[in-house]
Amino acid sequence: MDNGAWKADGSGRPGLGMFLLRAWMWMVPIVMLAGSAVFSVVAALEGDWALMGVMLVIGVFGLILGLVHAWLLYRFRASPH
C-alpha cells in the first residue's frame, strides 16, 4: 500500500517532506510537555497555584498528543508495499 511517504522516483527512501512531518509530530508534544513542566515549577515556586494547574493540564494534553502522534506514525508507517 503506497501512502505517499515514498519518493516518486521509486528510490525507496522517504523524502524531506516526510522527515519534516515526522520531526514535527515528535517535537510538538515533547516541547509542550517540557514547557509545561518548566512553567509548572516556576508557578509552584511563586505560589501561583492556578497557573500551575493550567500548566499541568497542558502537560497531560501534551502526553495524550504524543501518544496519538506515536499511534498515527505507527499506523501509517511508510512501507514500499
N, C-alpha and C positions, 0 to 999 in steps of 0.2 A: 504494500500500500504506500503510495507516494503522497506524503502530506506537505510537500512544498519545502521541506527542510534541506533538500539536496540541491546542489548546483545543477543548472540546466545542461551543462556540458557533460554530465554523467561521470564526473571525476570521483564521486562518492564522498566528497568532503563537504561539510556544511559551509555555507558562505559567511561573510562578515555580518550580514543582517541577522542570521540565526544566532551567531555568537553574541551579538549585542542584545538580542531579545533574552537569551538565557542569562546573561550577566545582569540585565535589568530585573528579571524575575527573581534572581537570588539576592541582589543587593538591596532592593527596596525594603523587604521585611527585616533584613539584618540591620539596616540603618535605622528603621523605625524602632526596633527593639533596643538598640544601643542608645539612641537619642532619648527614648522614654526612660531608660534606666538612669542615664546621667541626670536628666532633669528631675526624676523622682528623688534622687539622692539630694540634689540641691534644694528641692522643695522641702524635704524632710529636715534638712539642717536648718532651714529658715523657719520651720514650723508652719508652713503653708500646706495644710493637710488636704484642702480641696484640690489644689494643683497636683499634689502627689496622687490623689485618687484618679484624676483625669489622666495623668501620665501612666498609671498602672493599667487603666482601661486601654489606652493606646498601645501599651506593650502587649497586652493579651491579644488585641486586634492584629498586631504585627506577627505574633506567633501563629495565629489562625491563618493569616495571609501567607505566611511561609509554608505552612502545611498544604494549603490549597495550591500554591505555586509548585511545590515539590510533587504533588499528585499530578498536576497538569503536565509538568515536564516528564514525568514517568509515563503517563498515559499516552501522550502524543510524542514520545521519543522518536528521534529520527532513525529510520531504518531504510535501507535501499529497496527492500521488497516487503 
